[in-house]
């Protein structure tokens, strides 16, 4: 593994050698979920052509709060 990013809910993070681990809010998206979504987008944008991207998901609707600019986090929480 050259680079890895893990997003998990609070209290489930472990140090993983060579891996960036972030915690986010679950089961309702919160500010840490917004930060995690930004980190994932930055990570993906840094992947070079021809490299493999593997995404495993469970709970992503809360862990990754990619909130549209036209809606508040509170409205996003209510919607989800």
Number of C-alpha atoms within 10 A of each C-alpha: 5 6 10 14 17 16 23 23 18 13 8 10 14 13 8 11 8 11 14 13 16 20 19 27 21 18 14 16 25 21 16 20 27 20 17 25 21 15 16 17 11 11 13 12 9 9 12 9 6 6 8 8 10 7 7 6 10 8 15 18 15 22 29 25 24 19 18 9 7 6 9 11 18 11 10 16 15 10 7 10
